[in-house]
Each structure stands twice: as structure tokens, then as C-alpha cells.
Amino acid sequence: MSGSSSGVATLSWSKARVTGMRAATALRLLLAAALSCAVPAHAARPMVTDDPRIVDPQACPPETWLRANQDARGTYWAVPACNPTGNLELTYGAALERDAGETRVGASFAQAKTLLRPLRPNDWGLGLTLGRFLERASAPGERNTPSNYLNVPFSLSLRNDDILLHANAGLRRDMAQGRNFGNWGLSAEVRMQERLQLIVETYGEAQSPTLAQGGLRLWLIPDRLQIDATVGADLRGSRDSRWATLGLRVLTPAFLPGGAISGR
């Protein structure tokens, strides 16, 4: 190598090293900022990405939310989840859709979730979910579209639950097409104040657009009454793909003696 080439290579390596050091420093500062504003968190709606936690034994808290799309379509969901045995959460949900001035039952699902390793502060957890989703026909003569699905939620707790990181890997079987589709999700929850959490996530399915949403979750009554709001979009940037949600969650006492509210 000539002297000039060696000098250019040395200079390029030096610049790359400085750039790498700056990037690493920026990453550390960003993480430190997130940690500095975090306090204990609880996972719940409005996230699509699941976590390895279930409602308390003998409890049956309801969740409900409204989703408004950019194209003027709206969807209202009601989803109760019950834990009759201690390690088996059973959930059923149904949606009312309003489109072009008409209201109909647009979709429903039923699922069961169990914990393979409960999530604890400063530790990790793992769960397993099995379910069936039904997309109802939107016009006479069309058929309902059923799907069976499996999902494995993994979560990591940092700073005594100040920050929760979630990752999902799953598989959906489209019964109408006879095909399997892999799906995934990544999300984070950070407590900003005593009753306020920041929530962000991205998720998707094979051969479908990647989606993302973010918002806030607020406890009006700690461990009893919670509201949340998010905005989301297709990451391709399509204007019609944007949406907003507003949700309400009520944590109920156990129906049988001996239950306790955990604030999930």
C-alpha cells in the first residue's frame, strides 16, 4: 500500500471510530433518559403485543375500546377476561363495526392463555396463547373467515418493573385459505409518572404491512380504573391506514374469597 493510500485508510478508520463512539454515547444517553423517568408499570390494553401475565384467580375484569380509522370507519370492542383456575385466562371478545352508516358485528375471538414462567420484577417471563378469530362476512353471500392462532409472549422486567419490554412470536392458520402466516410483535412500557405510562409497539404478519402505535395509559383509580389512548398507522405511510383508539379497563375483585387485585 502506498503512503497516501495508508493515510486515507487511517483517516477513514479514525472517522468511523469517532462516529461509532458518538452513536454509542447517544444510545447510552437515550437509555439513561428513559430510565430516569420510569417508575413501576402494569401491562394491559391498548397494546396488541401480549405479555406473560394473566388476570387474578376468580377475577373477570372487562376491557372496552373504540377505534376510529382515517377512512371514517369505526370499531367498538368489548373483551372480558376471566381466570377460573389460577393459571388459565379465558378471553372472549366481539366487535361492532360502523361503515357507510351501517352497524354490524364485524369480528369475534376466543382464546386461552397460560403462564410457562410468570413475569416477576427484574426477571423474565414466558406464556402460551391459543385462540380462534372469526372475521364475519360483510355482505350477503360472503362467507365468514375463521383463523386459529398460537402465540408465545416473552417479557423482560427492568428497574423493578419501571420498564417492561415485550416480544411475541406466533402463527395464524387461515382456515379458508388453508395457509399458515407467521406474526410478531415488539413493545415497551415506561412509567412516566406515578399513574401515567408511555406505551409504544410495532407488530405485523407475513405478507402484510408492518403496523405501529403509541400512546398513554392513565390510572384514574390505582389498580381499579384505567383509561388509555393511542394513535397508530401502517409504516408504509398510507394516510388511510391511520387510526386512533380510546379505551377503558375496570379491574374487579375476585368473585370468590381469597382473590387479590394485582394491577396487571
N, C-alpha and C positions, 0 to 999 in steps of 0.2 A: 504494500500500500504506500502511496506517495505521501509526502509531508502534508500537502494541502488536503488530501482526502482524509488523512488521520485527524487533522484539525477539525474538519467538518463533522466527522463522526463523533469526536469528543464533545463538540459544541452541541450536536443534536442529542447526545446521551444526557448531557447536563440539563438541557431544557426539558427533556422528558422526565428526568428525575425531579426537577423543581415542580413541574406540572403535577406529577404523581403525589408529591408531598403536599401540595396545595389542596388537591382533591381529597386526600386522606384527612387533612386538617378540617376541611369543610364538612366532611362526613361526621367527624367526631363532634364538631360544634353543633350540627343539626341534631344528632342523637342526644347530646347534652341538653339542648333546648327542650326536646320532647320529654326527657326525664325530669327536668326541673319543674315542669308544670303538671306532673302526674300525681294523682292520689288514688285510693282503691277504686276498682271498677267492677261492673257487673255486665255480663253478656246477655243480650236479648234482642228483640226487634229493634231496628228495622233491617238488620243485616241479613243478606241472603246466605253468606258463608256461615256454616254451622260451627258449633263448638261442642266438646265432650262434657256437657253439663245437662242435667235434666231437672225438672221441677221437683219440689219436695214430695216425699211419700204422702199419699192420700190427699194431695192438693190438686186443684184443677183450675189454674189461672187462665182467663181468656185474654186474647190479643185481638185487636181490630185496627185496620188502617185503610186509608183512602189513597189511591194512586191516580194522579191526573197526568195524562200524556199531552205532548205538544200538539198532537193532531185532534185534540178535543175529546178523545175517548177517556172514560173514567172507569175505575175498578174499585169496588169495596170488598174487603176481605174480613171474614170472622173466623178465628182459629183458636179453639180451646185445646189445651194440652193437659193430660192427666197422668198421674203416676200411681197406679193401684198397688204395686208390689214393692217398690223401693228402688229397683234398678231397671224399670221398664216404663218409658214415657210413650204414651199413645196420643197421637195428634190427628185431628180431623179438621179440614178447612174447606170453605167454599167461597166463591167469589160471585158477586153481582156485577155485571158489566153494562155500561151505558154507552151506546154508539148509535149515532144518527137518530136520536130521540127515542130509542127503544132500550128497554132494560131486560136482561136475561141472566140466567145462571151460566156463567162462562166457563168455569173450571172448578174442580174439586180435587182433594187429595187426602189420603190416609197414610200414616206412617208409624213405625215403631222405632225407638232409639234406646240403646243400652250402652253402658259405660264399660269399656275394657280396662281403662285405668282412669279413675277420677282425677280431675284437674284440681290441684292444690296450689296455694301461694308459693311462688319461686320454684315451681316444678312444671311438669308437662302432663298432659292427659290425652287419652285416645278413646274414641267412641265408634259405634257402628249403627247406621241407619238403613232401614229397608222400607220402601214405600211404593205406592201406586198413585199416579197422577192421571186425571181424566180431563182432556180438553173437549168440551161439549160442542156439538155441531152448531154452527152459526146460522145455518139456513136449512129450510126443508129439503129433504132428500140427501143431505150430507150425513156422514157417519161421525160418531164420537171417536176421538183419538186417544186410546189408553197407552200409558207407558209405565213400566216397572223400573224402579231405580234402587241403587245401592250407593251409599256414601260413607266415607271414612273421615271424620273430622279429627284433626290434631290441633292442640293448642299449647302455647308456652306462656307461662306467667313470669313477669319481671317486676322487680321492685315491690314485692308484696301485693301483687295484682294491680299495681299502678298502671302498667302497660300489659295488654293481652294481645298476643299475635296468634292468628288462626290460619290454618291451611286445610283445604279439602281436596280429596281425590275421589271421583265417583264414576259410575257407569249407568247410563239410561238405556233401557231396551224399548224401542218404539215398536209396539205390538202390531200396528197397522202396516209398517214397512218391513218388519222382521229384521231390523238392523240395530246394532249397538252404537252408542255415542259416548265417548269419554267426556267428562266435565271436571272442572277445577274451580277453586276459589281461594283468594288471599285477602286477609283483612286485619285491621288493627283497631284497638280501642284504647283511648288515652283519657284519663280523668283530668279535666281542666280546672274544675273547682269541686267543692265538696259534693254537689249534686249534679254537676254538669260533665258530660263526656263528649269527646270528639270521636267520630267513627268514620272510617274510610275503608273501601274494599274495591276489588276488581274480581271478575269471575267470567266464565264462559264455557262453551261447549264446542266440541269438534265440529267443523264446518259451519260455525255460526260466529257472529261478531263478538268481540270482547266488550263487556259492559263494565261500568264503574259508577260508584255513587259515594257520596259523603254527606255528613250532616251532624246533628247534635241530638243528644238524649238527655232529658231533664227529669229528675225525680221531684215531683210536686210534694209527695209524702214519701219519705225514705222507706224503701223496701215494701211499699204498698201501692203507690200510684205513679205511673211514669208516662210521659209523652215524648215523642220524637218527631223529627222532621229531616228529610233528606232531599237532595237533588241528584239526578243521575243522567247518563247518556251512553249511547253507543260510541266507542272510542274512534270510530271512523269519522265522526264529526257530523253525521246526518242530523239536520235540525229537527226532523220529525221524530227522531228517536229519543228526544229529551223527555224527562218526566220529573215529577215531584211527589213526595209522599208525606202524609201526616198520620201518625199512629198513636194509639192509646193502649196501655197494658195495666192490668189490675192483678196484683198478687194476693191471692186468697189464703186464709188459714187452711190447715189440713181439715178434711171433713171428719176424720177420725181422731180421737185423743192421741197426744204424743207427737203430732207433727210440728214443724217449725218452718218459718219463712227464711230462706237463705239469701234472698235478694239476687237471684240469677238474672 
